[in-house]
Amino acid sequence: MDIAAQSIEGGFADPVFNAQTVFRAVMDAMARPGSVQSLPALARPPAPLSAISGAVALALCDNDTPLWLDPALHASAAVMSWLGFHSGAPLANTPADAHFAFVASPAEMMALDGFSQGTQDYPDRSTTLILQVGDLTSGTPLLLEGPGIEKTATIAPARMLRHFIEQWKQNINRFPRGVDIILAAHDSLACLPRTTRIKTTEA
């Protein structure tokens, strides 16, 4: 299949309903950090963009939200064409210019502070990262505390970036500035808003 055909196919079958479904899952996951929200395969983007990441892009991104793609995604002309056709979102010149950043290989990604942190007056101008993880159960267990969590919650995303715990502590210290993260697994997602405190379960 050529790039033009891949660009057109694989979008939402029911754009309004599907976008609402994904948006609600993301909002629920942000409101309750560590909760896992199951999602069907509503989008079929070209590899290496995953189905969940693609669905998030179609639900949240538009021509006013510049995207940054990690090297694995940026190397795929089919991925860039698909995102452009279905979302209309432009590519950001740098990670710090991006409203959303899509990362196919979190273990190899740049540091969190390389993305837009927002400002004290406009913290919502920070980057939201969508990290493609193998699953949410086989990685290093993370103990979560903070707003939206009654006591504690545990999540174990696979293939996370190195020194994630330390980087996240720095992210929390920048509050109200800082990035938020959407973890996109095979058939589900979870979120880590900047207000969530994380430590390893061994700590």
Biotite code that builds the C-alpha atoms (Angstrom):
import biotite.structure as struc

atoms = struc.array([
    struc.Atom([0.000, 0.000, 0.000], chain_id="A", res_id=1, res_name="MET", atom_name="CA", element="C"),
    struc.Atom([1.427, 3.389, -0.926], chain_id="A", res_id=2, res_name="ASP", atom_name="CA", element="C"),
    struc.Atom([1.723, 6.320, 1.466], chain_id="A", res_id=3, res_name="ILE", atom_name="CA", element="C"),
    struc.Atom([-1.251, 8.164, -0.020], chain_id="A", res_id=4, res_name="ALA", atom_name="CA", element="C"),
    struc.Atom([-3.535, 5.197, 0.596], chain_id="A", res_id=5, res_name="ALA", atom_name="CA", element="C"),
    struc.Atom([-2.204, 4.688, 4.128], chain_id="A", res_id=6, res_name="GLN", atom_name="CA", element="C"),
    struc.Atom([-2.857, 8.358, 4.859], chain_id="A", res_id=7, res_name="SER", atom_name="CA", element="C"),
    struc.Atom([-6.532, 8.129, 4.001], chain_id="A", res_id=8, res_name="ILE", atom_name="CA", element="C"),
    struc.Atom([-7.363, 4.800, 5.620], chain_id="A", res_id=9, res_name="GLU", atom_name="CA", element="C"),
    struc.Atom([-7.465, 3.891, 9.301], chain_id="A", res_id=10, res_name="GLY", atom_name="CA", element="C"),
    struc.Atom([-9.214, 6.947, 10.738], chain_id="A", res_id=11, res_name="GLY", atom_name="CA", element="C"),
    struc.Atom([-12.253, 6.958, 13.013], chain_id="A", res_id=12, res_name="PHE", atom_name="CA", element="C"),
    struc.Atom([-15.239, 5.165, 11.477], chain_id="A", res_id=13, res_name="ALA", atom_name="CA", element="C"),
    struc.Atom([-17.561, 7.449, 13.460], chain_id="A", res_id=14, res_name="ASP", atom_name="CA", element="C"),
    struc.Atom([-15.482, 10.616, 14.054], chain_id="A", res_id=15, res_name="PRO", atom_name="CA", element="C"),
    struc.Atom([-17.752, 12.331, 16.576], chain_id="A", res_id=16, res_name="VAL", atom_name="CA", element="C"),
    struc.Atom([-18.650, 9.286, 18.668], chain_id="A", res_id=17, res_name="PHE", atom_name="CA", element="C"),
    struc.Atom([-15.141, 7.793, 18.546], chain_id="A", res_id=18, res_name="ASN", atom_name="CA", element="C"),
    struc.Atom([-13.495, 11.088, 19.483], chain_id="A", res_id=19, res_name="ALA", atom_name="CA", element="C"),
    struc.Atom([-15.879, 11.474, 22.419], chain_id="A", res_id=20, res_name="GLN", atom_name="CA", element="C"),
    struc.Atom([-15.091, 7.935, 23.589], chain_id="A", res_id=21, res_name="THR", atom_name="CA", element="C"),
    struc.Atom([-11.333, 8.532, 23.548], chain_id="A", res_id=22, res_name="VAL", atom_name="CA", element="C"),
    struc.Atom([-11.614, 12.014, 25.072], chain_id="A", res_id=23, res_name="PHE", atom_name="CA", element="C"),
    struc.Atom([-13.719, 10.650, 27.943], chain_id="A", res_id=24, res_name="ARG", atom_name="CA", element="C"),
    struc.Atom([-11.193, 7.843, 28.577], chain_id="A", res_id=25, res_name="ALA", atom_name="CA", element="C"),
    struc.Atom([-8.322, 10.353, 28.712], chain_id="A", res_id=26, res_name="VAL", atom_name="CA", element="C"),
    struc.Atom([-10.219, 12.711, 31.016], chain_id="A", res_id=27, res_name="MET", atom_name="CA", element="C"),
    struc.Atom([-11.184, 9.838, 33.349], chain_id="A", res_id=28, res_name="ASP", atom_name="CA", element="C"),
    struc.Atom([-7.581, 8.636, 33.418], chain_id="A", res_id=29, res_name="ALA", atom_name="CA", element="C"),
    struc.Atom([-6.307, 12.147, 34.174], chain_id="A", res_id=30, res_name="MET", atom_name="CA", element="C"),
    struc.Atom([-8.876, 12.568, 36.950], chain_id="A", res_id=31, res_name="ALA", atom_name="CA", element="C"),
    struc.Atom([-7.918, 9.214, 38.501], chain_id="A", res_id=32, res_name="ARG", atom_name="CA", element="C"),
    struc.Atom([-4.169, 8.752, 37.985], chain_id="A", res_id=33, res_name="PRO", atom_name="CA", element="C"),
    struc.Atom([-3.140, 5.115, 37.815], chain_id="A", res_id=34, res_name="GLY", atom_name="CA", element="C"),
    struc.Atom([-6.562, 3.904, 36.690], chain_id="A", res_id=35, res_name="SER", atom_name="CA", element="C"),
    struc.Atom([-6.476, 1.873, 33.484], chain_id="A", res_id=36, res_name="VAL", atom_name="CA", element="C"),
    struc.Atom([-9.029, 2.817, 30.839], chain_id="A", res_id=37, res_name="GLN", atom_name="CA", element="C"),
    struc.Atom([-9.736, 0.114, 28.256], chain_id="A", res_id=38, res_name="SER", atom_name="CA", element="C"),
    struc.Atom([-10.277, 1.205, 24.660], chain_id="A", res_id=39, res_name="LEU", atom_name="CA", element="C"),
    struc.Atom([-11.118, -0.715, 21.505], chain_id="A", res_id=40, res_name="PRO", atom_name="CA", element="C"),
    struc.Atom([-8.998, -0.236, 18.387], chain_id="A", res_id=41, res_name="ALA", atom_name="CA", element="C"),
    struc.Atom([-10.873, 2.779, 17.032], chain_id="A", res_id=42, res_name="LEU", atom_name="CA", element="C"),
    struc.Atom([-8.018, 3.885, 14.757], chain_id="A", res_id=43, res_name="ALA", atom_name="CA", element="C"),
    struc.Atom([-5.610, 1.966, 12.539], chain_id="A", res_id=44, res_name="ARG", atom_name="CA", element="C"),
    struc.Atom([-2.584, 4.209, 11.951], chain_id="A", res_id=45, res_name="PRO", atom_name="CA", element="C"),
    struc.Atom([0.545, 3.093, 10.115], chain_id="A", res_id=46, res_name="PRO", atom_name="CA", element="C"),
    struc.Atom([3.270, 1.488, 12.233], chain_id="A", res_id=47, res_name="ALA", atom_name="CA", element="C"),
    struc.Atom([5.087, 2.351, 14.386], chain_id="A", res_id=48, res_name="PRO", atom_name="CA", element="C"),
    struc.Atom([2.272, 4.617, 15.648], chain_id="A", res_id=49, res_name="LEU", atom_name="CA", element="C"),
    struc.Atom([0.058, 2.412, 17.823], chain_id="A", res_id=50, res_name="SER", atom_name="CA", element="C"),
    struc.Atom([-3.722, 2.174, 17.648], chain_id="A", res_id=51, res_name="ALA", atom_name="CA", element="C"),
    struc.Atom([-4.207, 3.863, 21.030], chain_id="A", res_id=52, res_name="ILE", atom_name="CA", element="C"),
    struc.Atom([-1.721, 6.647, 20.263], chain_id="A", res_id=53, res_name="SER", atom_name="CA", element="C"),
    struc.Atom([-3.392, 7.213, 16.924], chain_id="A", res_id=54, res_name="GLY", atom_name="CA", element="C"),
    struc.Atom([-6.816, 7.399, 18.543], chain_id="A", res_id=55, res_name="ALA", atom_name="CA", element="C"),
    struc.Atom([-5.528, 9.917, 21.104], chain_id="A", res_id=56, res_name="VAL", atom_name="CA", element="C"),
    struc.Atom([-4.099, 12.026, 18.287], chain_id="A", res_id=57, res_name="ALA", atom_name="CA", element="C"),
    struc.Atom([-7.385, 12.075, 16.407], chain_id="A", res_id=58, res_name="LEU", atom_name="CA", element="C"),
    struc.Atom([-9.353, 12.937, 19.566], chain_id="A", res_id=59, res_name="ALA", atom_name="CA", element="C"),
    struc.Atom([-7.084, 15.669, 20.963], chain_id="A", res_id=60, res_name="LEU", atom_name="CA", element="C"),
    struc.Atom([-5.102, 17.207, 18.117], chain_id="A", res_id=61, res_name="CYS", atom_name="CA", element="C"),
    struc.Atom([-6.074, 19.752, 15.473], chain_id="A", res_id=62, res_name="ASP", atom_name="CA", element="C"),
    struc.Atom([-4.509, 22.468, 13.358], chain_id="A", res_id=63, res_name="ASN", atom_name="CA", element="C"),
    struc.Atom([-3.814, 24.590, 16.456], chain_id="A", res_id=64, res_name="ASP", atom_name="CA", element="C"),
    struc.Atom([-1.820, 21.914, 18.310], chain_id="A", res_id=65, res_name="THR", atom_name="CA", element="C"),
    struc.Atom([1.708, 21.381, 16.952], chain_id="A", res_id=66, res_name="PRO", atom_name="CA", element="C"),
    struc.Atom([2.987, 17.810, 17.303], chain_id="A", res_id=67, res_name="LEU", atom_name="CA", element="C"),
    struc.Atom([6.461, 16.509, 17.987], chain_id="A", res_id=68, res_name="TRP", atom_name="CA", element="C"),
    struc.Atom([7.318, 12.959, 16.913], chain_id="A", res_id=69, res_name="LEU", atom_name="CA", element="C"),
    struc.Atom([10.240, 10.963, 18.262], chain_id="A", res_id=70, res_name="ASP", atom_name="CA", element="C"),
    struc.Atom([12.831, 9.701, 15.733], chain_id="A", res_id=71, res_name="PRO", atom_name="CA", element="C"),
    struc.Atom([11.081, 6.350, 15.203], chain_id="A", res_id=72, res_name="ALA", atom_name="CA", element="C"),
    struc.Atom([7.816, 8.056, 14.271], chain_id="A", res_id=73, res_name="LEU", atom_name="CA", element="C"),
    struc.Atom([9.397, 10.971, 12.408], chain_id="A", res_id=74, res_name="HIS", atom_name="CA", element="C"),
    struc.Atom([11.235, 8.515, 10.171], chain_id="A", res_id=75, res_name="ALA", atom_name="CA", element="C"),
    struc.Atom([7.902, 7.196, 8.874], chain_id="A", res_id=76, res_name="SER", atom_name="CA", element="C"),
    struc.Atom([6.494, 9.297, 6.050], chain_id="A", res_id=77, res_name="ALA", atom_name="CA", element="C"),
    struc.Atom([3.291, 7.257, 6.331], chain_id="A", res_id=78, res_name="ALA", atom_name="CA", element="C"),
    struc.Atom([2.831, 8.210, 10.009], chain_id="A", res_id=79, res_name="VAL", atom_name="CA", element="C"),
    struc.Atom([3.404, 11.898, 9.358], chain_id="A", res_id=80, res_name="MET", atom_name="CA", element="C"),
    struc.Atom([1.048, 11.866, 6.378], chain_id="A", res_id=81, res_name="SER", atom_name="CA", element="C"),
    struc.Atom([-1.630, 9.968, 8.336], chain_id="A", res_id=82, res_name="TRP", atom_name="CA", element="C"),
    struc.Atom([-1.491, 12.386, 11.275], chain_id="A", res_id=83, res_name="LEU", atom_name="CA", element="C"),
    struc.Atom([-1.591, 15.377, 8.962], chain_id="A", res_id=84, res_name="GLY", atom_name="CA", element="C"),
    struc.Atom([-4.547, 14.063, 6.976], chain_id="A", res_id=85, res_name="PHE", atom_name="CA", element="C"),
    struc.Atom([-6.697, 12.923, 9.911], chain_id="A", res_id=86, res_name="HIS", atom_name="CA", element="C"),
    struc.Atom([-5.861, 15.556, 12.541], chain_id="A", res_id=87, res_name="SER", atom_name="CA", element="C"),
    struc.Atom([-4.659, 18.561, 10.557], chain_id="A", res_id=88, res_name="GLY", atom_name="CA", element="C"),
    struc.Atom([-2.018, 19.150, 13.229], chain_id="A", res_id=89, res_name="ALA", atom_name="CA", element="C"),
    struc.Atom([1.277, 20.694, 12.085], chain_id="A", res_id=90, res_name="PRO", atom_name="CA", element="C"),
    struc.Atom([4.669, 19.372, 13.128], chain_id="A", res_id=91, res_name="LEU", atom_name="CA", element="C"),
    struc.Atom([6.458, 21.390, 15.816], chain_id="A", res_id=92, res_name="ALA", atom_name="CA", element="C"),
    struc.Atom([9.919, 22.729, 15.006], chain_id="A", res_id=93, res_name="ASN", atom_name="CA", element="C"),
    struc.Atom([11.297, 21.641, 18.384], chain_id="A", res_id=94, res_name="THR", atom_name="CA", element="C"),
    struc.Atom([10.031, 19.583, 21.364], chain_id="A", res_id=95, res_name="PRO", atom_name="CA", element="C"),
    struc.Atom([9.624, 22.827, 23.313], chain_id="A", res_id=96, res_name="ALA", atom_name="CA", element="C"),
    struc.Atom([7.171, 24.104, 20.665], chain_id="A", res_id=97, res_name="ASP", atom_name="CA", element="C"),
    struc.Atom([4.920, 21.042, 20.826], chain_id="A", res_id=98, res_name="ALA", atom_name="CA", element="C"),
    struc.Atom([1.504, 20.879, 22.437], chain_id="A", res_id=99, res_name="HIS", atom_name="CA", element="C"),
    struc.Atom([1.598, 17.088, 22.121], chain_id="A", res_id=100, res_name="PHE", atom_name="CA", element="C"),
    struc.Atom([4.597, 14.767, 21.770], chain_id="A", res_id=101, res_name="ALA", atom_name="CA", element="C"),
    struc.Atom([4.227, 11.204, 20.515], chain_id="A", res_id=102, res_name="PHE", atom_name="CA", element="C"),
    struc.Atom([6.934, 8.763, 21.539], chain_id="A", res_id=103, res_name="VAL", atom_name="CA", element="C"),
    struc.Atom([7.166, 5.237, 20.145], chain_id="A", res_id=104, res_name="ALA", atom_name="CA", element="C"),
    struc.Atom([10.345, 4.404, 22.089], chain_id="A", res_id=105, res_name="SER", atom_name="CA", element="C"),
    struc.Atom([10.071, 5.869, 25.611], chain_id="A", res_id=106, res_name="PRO", atom_name="CA", element="C"),
    struc.Atom([13.228, 4.097, 26.787], chain_id="A", res_id=107, res_name="ALA", atom_name="CA", element="C"),
    struc.Atom([15.234, 6.180, 24.305], chain_id="A", res_id=108, res_name="GLU", atom_name="CA", element="C"),
    struc.Atom([13.444, 9.510, 24.650], chain_id="A", res_id=109, res_name="MET", atom_name="CA", element="C"),
    struc.Atom([14.964, 12.824, 25.674], chain_id="A", res_id=110, res_name="MET", atom_name="CA", element="C"),
    struc.Atom([14.594, 14.227, 29.184], chain_id="A", res_id=111, res_name="ALA", atom_name="CA", element="C"),
    struc.Atom([11.217, 15.554, 30.275], chain_id="A", res_id=112, res_name="LEU", atom_name="CA", element="C"),
    struc.Atom([12.558, 19.069, 30.777], chain_id="A", res_id=113, res_name="ASP", atom_name="CA", element="C"),
    struc.Atom([13.305, 19.313, 27.043], chain_id="A", res_id=114, res_name="GLY", atom_name="CA", element="C"),
    struc.Atom([9.605, 19.716, 26.336], chain_id="A", res_id=115, res_name="PHE", atom_name="CA", element="C"),
    struc.Atom([7.529, 22.831, 26.951], chain_id="A", res_id=116, res_name="SER", atom_name="CA", element="C"),
    struc.Atom([6.946, 23.297, 30.674], chain_id="A", res_id=117, res_name="GLN", atom_name="CA", element="C"),
    struc.Atom([4.384, 26.075, 30.317], chain_id="A", res_id=118, res_name="GLY", atom_name="CA", element="C"),
    struc.Atom([4.752, 29.268, 32.334], chain_id="A", res_id=119, res_name="THR", atom_name="CA", element="C"),
    struc.Atom([3.678, 30.334, 35.803], chain_id="A", res_id=120, res_name="GLN", atom_name="CA", element="C"),
    struc.Atom([0.860, 32.369, 34.245], chain_id="A", res_id=121, res_name="ASP", atom_name="CA", element="C"),
    struc.Atom([-0.020, 29.807, 31.549], chain_id="A", res_id=122, res_name="TYR", atom_name="CA", element="C"),
    struc.Atom([0.895, 26.335, 32.838], chain_id="A", res_id=123, res_name="PRO", atom_name="CA", element="C"),
    struc.Atom([-1.523, 24.776, 30.337], chain_id="A", res_id=124, res_name="ASP", atom_name="CA", element="C"),
    struc.Atom([0.889, 25.663, 27.539], chain_id="A", res_id=125, res_name="ARG", atom_name="CA", element="C"),
    struc.Atom([3.098, 22.745, 28.479], chain_id="A", res_id=126, res_name="SER", atom_name="CA", element="C"),
    struc.Atom([3.536, 19.603, 26.374], chain_id="A", res_id=127, res_name="THR", atom_name="CA", element="C"),
    struc.Atom([1.418, 16.519, 26.912], chain_id="A", res_id=128, res_name="THR", atom_name="CA", element="C"),
    struc.Atom([3.461, 13.393, 26.168], chain_id="A", res_id=129, res_name="LEU", atom_name="CA", element="C"),
    struc.Atom([1.891, 10.273, 24.693], chain_id="A", res_id=130, res_name="ILE", atom_name="CA", element="C"),
    struc.Atom([4.231, 7.377, 25.439], chain_id="A", res_id=131, res_name="LEU", atom_name="CA", element="C"),
    struc.Atom([3.723, 4.030, 23.727], chain_id="A", res_id=132, res_name="GLN", atom_name="CA", element="C"),
    struc.Atom([4.382, 1.355, 26.342], chain_id="A", res_id=133, res_name="VAL", atom_name="CA", element="C"),
    struc.Atom([4.228, -2.381, 25.825], chain_id="A", res_id=134, res_name="GLY", atom_name="CA", element="C"),
    struc.Atom([1.793, -2.786, 28.706], chain_id="A", res_id=135, res_name="ASP", atom_name="CA", element="C"),
    struc.Atom([0.921, -1.264, 32.058], chain_id="A", res_id=136, res_name="LEU", atom_name="CA", element="C"),
    struc.Atom([1.842, -4.238, 34.256], chain_id="A", res_id=137, res_name="THR", atom_name="CA", element="C"),
    struc.Atom([5.305, -5.634, 33.492], chain_id="A", res_id=138, res_name="SER", atom_name="CA", element="C"),
    struc.Atom([7.564, -2.624, 34.106], chain_id="A", res_id=139, res_name="GLY", atom_name="CA", element="C"),
    struc.Atom([8.961, -1.174, 37.326], chain_id="A", res_id=140, res_name="THR", atom_name="CA", element="C"),
    struc.Atom([6.048, -0.793, 39.771], chain_id="A", res_id=141, res_name="PRO", atom_name="CA", element="C"),
    struc.Atom([5.296, 2.839, 40.536], chain_id="A", res_id=142, res_name="LEU", atom_name="CA", element="C"),
    struc.Atom([3.391, 3.826, 43.658], chain_id="A", res_id=143, res_name="LEU", atom_name="CA", element="C"),
    struc.Atom([1.177, 6.824, 42.961], chain_id="A", res_id=144, res_name="LEU", atom_name="CA", element="C"),
    struc.Atom([-0.160, 9.395, 45.410], chain_id="A", res_id=145, res_name="GLU", atom_name="CA", element="C"),
    struc.Atom([-1.864, 12.738, 44.992], chain_id="A", res_id=146, res_name="GLY", atom_name="CA", element="C"),
    struc.Atom([-5.086, 14.360, 43.777], chain_id="A", res_id=147, res_name="PRO", atom_name="CA", element="C"),
    struc.Atom([-7.620, 11.908, 42.369], chain_id="A", res_id=148, res_name="GLY", atom_name="CA", element="C"),
    struc.Atom([-6.141, 8.951, 44.286], chain_id="A", res_id=149, res_name="ILE", atom_name="CA", element="C"),
    struc.Atom([-7.951, 7.944, 47.471], chain_id="A", res_id=150, res_name="GLU", atom_name="CA", element="C"),
    struc.Atom([-4.860, 6.479, 49.149], chain_id="A", res_id=151, res_name="LYS", atom_name="CA", element="C"),
    struc.Atom([-2.385, 5.000, 46.693], chain_id="A", res_id=152, res_name="THR", atom_name="CA", element="C"),
    struc.Atom([-2.456, 3.393, 43.256], chain_id="A", res_id=153, res_name="ALA", atom_name="CA", element="C"),
    struc.Atom([0.110, 1.210, 41.534], chain_id="A", res_id=154, res_name="THR", atom_name="CA", element="C"),
    struc.Atom([0.973, 1.024, 37.866], chain_id="A", res_id=155, res_name="ILE", atom_name="CA", element="C"),
    struc.Atom([3.910, -0.658, 36.109], chain_id="A", res_id=156, res_name="ALA", atom_name="CA", element="C"),
    struc.Atom([4.334, 0.648, 32.544], chain_id="A", res_id=157, res_name="PRO", atom_name="CA", element="C"),
    struc.Atom([6.847, -1.253, 30.443], chain_id="A", res_id=158, res_name="ALA", atom_name="CA", element="C"),
    struc.Atom([9.755, 0.288, 28.502], chain_id="A", res_id=159, res_name="ARG", atom_name="CA", element="C"),
    struc.Atom([9.812, 3.635, 30.300], chain_id="A", res_id=160, res_name="MET", atom_name="CA", element="C"),
    struc.Atom([12.648, 6.142, 29.952], chain_id="A", res_id=161, res_name="LEU", atom_name="CA", element="C"),
    struc.Atom([15.712, 5.745, 32.128], chain_id="A", res_id=162, res_name="ARG", atom_name="CA", element="C"),
    struc.Atom([15.743, 7.529, 35.484], chain_id="A", res_id=163, res_name="HIS", atom_name="CA", element="C"),
    struc.Atom([12.037, 8.225, 35.124], chain_id="A", res_id=164, res_name="PHE", atom_name="CA", element="C"),
    struc.Atom([11.420, 8.452, 38.875], chain_id="A", res_id=165, res_name="ILE", atom_name="CA", element="C"),
    struc.Atom([14.091, 11.127, 39.308], chain_id="A", res_id=166, res_name="GLU", atom_name="CA", element="C"),
    struc.Atom([12.895, 13.068, 36.280], chain_id="A", res_id=167, res_name="GLN", atom_name="CA", element="C"),
    struc.Atom([9.305, 12.948, 37.500], chain_id="A", res_id=168, res_name="TRP", atom_name="CA", element="C"),
    struc.Atom([10.291, 14.317, 40.904], chain_id="A", res_id=169, res_name="LYS", atom_name="CA", element="C"),
    struc.Atom([11.865, 17.282, 39.116], chain_id="A", res_id=170, res_name="GLN", atom_name="CA", element="C"),
    struc.Atom([8.686, 17.656, 37.066], chain_id="A", res_id=171, res_name="ASN", atom_name="CA", element="C"),
    struc.Atom([6.590, 17.828, 40.249], chain_id="A", res_id=172, res_name="ILE", atom_name="CA", element="C"),
    struc.Atom([8.935, 20.445, 41.698], chain_id="A", res_id=173, res_name="ASN", atom_name="CA", element="C"),
    struc.Atom([8.181, 22.737, 38.743], chain_id="A", res_id=174, res_name="ARG", atom_name="CA", element="C"),
    struc.Atom([4.450, 22.819, 39.550], chain_id="A", res_id=175, res_name="PHE", atom_name="CA", element="C"),
    struc.Atom([2.262, 24.517, 38.313], chain_id="A", res_id=176, res_name="PRO", atom_name="CA", element="C"),
    struc.Atom([4.590, 24.154, 35.338], chain_id="A", res_id=177, res_name="ARG", atom_name="CA", element="C"),
    struc.Atom([5.518, 20.693, 34.032], chain_id="A", res_id=178, res_name="GLY", atom_name="CA", element="C"),
    struc.Atom([4.452, 18.041, 31.560], chain_id="A", res_id=179, res_name="VAL", atom_name="CA", element="C"),
    struc.Atom([1.559, 15.570, 31.747], chain_id="A", res_id=180, res_name="ASP", atom_name="CA", element="C"),
    struc.Atom([1.828, 12.020, 30.412], chain_id="A", res_id=181, res_name="ILE", atom_name="CA", element="C"),
    struc.Atom([-0.587, 9.675, 28.668], chain_id="A", res_id=182, res_name="ILE", atom_name="CA", element="C"),
    struc.Atom([0.598, 6.062, 28.697], chain_id="A", res_id=183, res_name="LEU", atom_name="CA", element="C"),
    struc.Atom([-0.707, 4.266, 25.616], chain_id="A", res_id=184, res_name="ALA", atom_name="CA", element="C"),
    struc.Atom([-0.664, 0.478, 25.911], chain_id="A", res_id=185, res_name="ALA", atom_name="CA", element="C"),
    struc.Atom([-1.959, -2.122, 23.461], chain_id="A", res_id=186, res_name="HIS", atom_name="CA", element="C"),
    struc.Atom([-5.662, -1.792, 24.282], chain_id="A", res_id=187, res_name="ASP", atom_name="CA", element="C"),
    struc.Atom([-5.798, 0.675, 27.154], chain_id="A", res_id=188, res_name="SER", atom_name="CA", element="C"),
    struc.Atom([-4.353, 3.892, 28.528], chain_id="A", res_id=189, res_name="LEU", atom_name="CA", element="C"),
    struc.Atom([-3.461, 5.490, 31.831], chain_id="A", res_id=190, res_name="ALA", atom_name="CA", element="C"),
    struc.Atom([-2.377, 9.014, 32.738], chain_id="A", res_id=191, res_name="CYS", atom_name="CA", element="C"),
    struc.Atom([0.161, 10.710, 34.957], chain_id="A", res_id=192, res_name="LEU", atom_name="CA", element="C"),
    struc.Atom([-0.799, 14.358, 35.478], chain_id="A", res_id=193, res_name="PRO", atom_name="CA", element="C"),
    struc.Atom([1.894, 16.629, 36.865], chain_id="A", res_id=194, res_name="ARG", atom_name="CA", element="C"),
    struc.Atom([0.204, 16.664, 40.294], chain_id="A", res_id=195, res_name="THR", atom_name="CA", element="C"),
    struc.Atom([0.836, 12.933, 40.824], chain_id="A", res_id=196, res_name="THR", atom_name="CA", element="C"),
    struc.Atom([3.694, 11.898, 43.090], chain_id="A", res_id=197, res_name="ARG", atom_name="CA", element="C"),
    struc.Atom([5.543, 8.728, 42.151], chain_id="A", res_id=198, res_name="ILE", atom_name="CA", element="C"),
    struc.Atom([7.939, 6.446, 43.948], chain_id="A", res_id=199, res_name="LYS", atom_name="CA", element="C"),
    struc.Atom([9.014, 2.854, 43.463], chain_id="A", res_id=200, res_name="THR", atom_name="CA", element="C"),
    struc.Atom([7.146, 0.322, 45.562], chain_id="A", res_id=201, res_name="THR", atom_name="CA", element="C"),
    struc.Atom([10.466, -0.742, 47.035], chain_id="A", res_id=202, res_name="GLU", atom_name="CA", element="C"),
    struc.Atom([10.995, 2.742, 48.509], chain_id="A", res_id=203, res_name="ALA", atom_name="CA", element="C"),
])
